[in-house]
Amino acid sequence: QVQLVESGGGLVQAGGSLRLSCAGSGRTFSSYAMGWFRQAPGKEREFVAAINWSGGSAFYVDSMKGRFTISRDNAKNTVYLQMNSLIPEDTAAYYCAARRLNIATKISAYDYWGRGTQVTVSS
């Protein structure tokens, strides 16, 4: 089992940057593919990015390519989401999630979830 805790959210002006962290527990963290999702008020949760167990492969939703970067440090049991050129539409609660095996984009494919961290982008 994996427990996940997100951090790094906050209030930032449009055009600014934030780096989110997701700390995982357990000795098997490095065997999990990790994903970031987000949920804006009144909207469904949506996929943002995912990374495989080694960090050698990543996948992004098209609208975030070039602005967001997912990475991981298995020695620290942590996955990151670097967010640049933020826009007000990026305002949401951001969640990390873990699953065995390969990268996935569907919410239902993930087994473990954190509680989220809020990102607010002001115009």
N, C-alpha and C positions, 0 to 999 in steps of 0.2 A: 504494500500500500504506500501511496505517496501523499504527503501533505504539502500544499503549495500556499505561499504567502507572497502577495504582490506588494510592491512599494514603488515610490518615485513619482506618483501622480501629483497634481497640483494645478495652480492657476498660472497660465502663461499667455502672453500677448501673441496675436497672430504673427506668424513669421518666426516665432521662437522655437526652441527645442526642449525636449524632455527625454530622459532615459528611464524607462521602467525596468524594474527588476522583479524576478520571480524566484524566490528561494524554495528549494524542494528538500524534503527530508528523506532519509532512507539511503541505504548503500547502493540501491539499484537505480538511482536517478539517471545515471548515464545510459541505461538501457531503454529509456522512454523517448519517444518523439514528443516534442513540445509545441504547443500552439498558443497564439494570442488571438483573442476575440474581443469585441467591444459591443456595448449596448447603449445606445442613446435613449433619452427619455421618450417613451411612447413608441419605440421602435423595437424590432426583433434583434436578438443578438446576431452578430455577423462575424465571419472569419476575417482576420487581418493578415496573419503570417504564421508559418510553421517551420520547424527545423527538425532534422532527423537526429538520431541518437548521438552521432559523432560531431555534428555541426558541419558536416561536409556538404549538406544539401539543404536548401531553403526554398520556400515557395511563398509568394505574396499575392494578395488580391491586386488586380491591375491598377486600381486607383491609388494604391499606396507604393507601388514600385518607384524607386528613386527617392522617396521621402523617408520611408521606414526601413530599418535594418534589424533583423533578428539575429541573435548570436547566443552562444552558450559557453559556459566554463564549467565543465564537469567536475573539475577539482574543487570547485566552490559550490557545486549543486545549484547553479544559478543560470537562468536564461534571461536575456535582456531584449528590450525593444527600444532601439534608438529612433526617436521621432523628430524629424527636422521639418522646417517650413510648415509649421502647423497652421491650420485654418480653423475657423469656428466650427465647421462641420465635423471636425475631429473630436469635438466635445462628446464624452461618453465615459461610462465605466469600462475599464479595461480588465480583462480576465485572462489568466494563463491556465492552461490545461495540459494534461499529460495522457499519453496513450502508449500501449505497447506497439511494437512493430513500426510501420512506416508512417510518413507524413499523411495527414488527412485534413480535409477542409470542413467536413460536416461536424456539427456540434455533437451529434449522437455517437460519433466515433471515439470521443474522448471519455476516459474513465474517471479522471480526477480533475477537480476544479479548485481554484482559489476563490477568495471572496471578492476580489476586485479592488482596483484603485481608481479613483476619479481623476479624470483629466478634463480641465475646462480651459478653452481657448477663447480669449476675449478679442473682439474686433477693434 
